[in-house]
């Protein structure tokens, strides 16, 4: 099974400006992400950016860089431009490895690619892990997902879903095994879907929840989910995340 990886990297970030270029253990974060991607079975790894400084840094460590527009609403929109620019075949499997995941295991990248290949009826594939800490259920930075019997996503939200009426409205402790799952933001797509994604009208759910995958669900697309085989590592969204990543990679 052959697949490609595109790493969307933008300079602007409300919490951590210039995030892809922040130093972690002597390397810019984007280089760590690139190295994790090249440890997978991907046939091709591309960094997609609208920032010349990121492009220059990536070029210096030998990455293939694709310059994209600065108007994209999401990483998926940026991947859609890469798919069109590079002329990917419609059946090509393309993975979106986000540029702020410097400790993402290559095993999970391979897992998502294999999952999408196994489910031809899926437009996208992604991962989840079980939530074991009660506080994460109510943390809006932890995206929750609810799935159907076949593992296809029904909805993603920053709110607690499902809402456990018999527990959340009372002072009773939550059950030891919470029926809640955390979404891990690693996506697989077929290039044919990617080429049409940016033509889909953004929806209120996507903008209000700030979750790009809701655009796909809103328009009737199917996202197959599989449980992550190992921990997804530590993404970087805040200063605390950055320090944690630095400690892990020191």
Helices and strands as residue ranges (DSSP letters): E 3-9, G 19-21, E 23-24, E 27-28, H 29-38, E 44-49, H 52-60, E 64-67, H 75-85, E 93-96, H 106-118, E 124-130, H 134-137, E 144-147, E 153-157, H 165-168, E 181-190, H 191-197, H 204-209, H 213-218, E 223-227, H 239-249
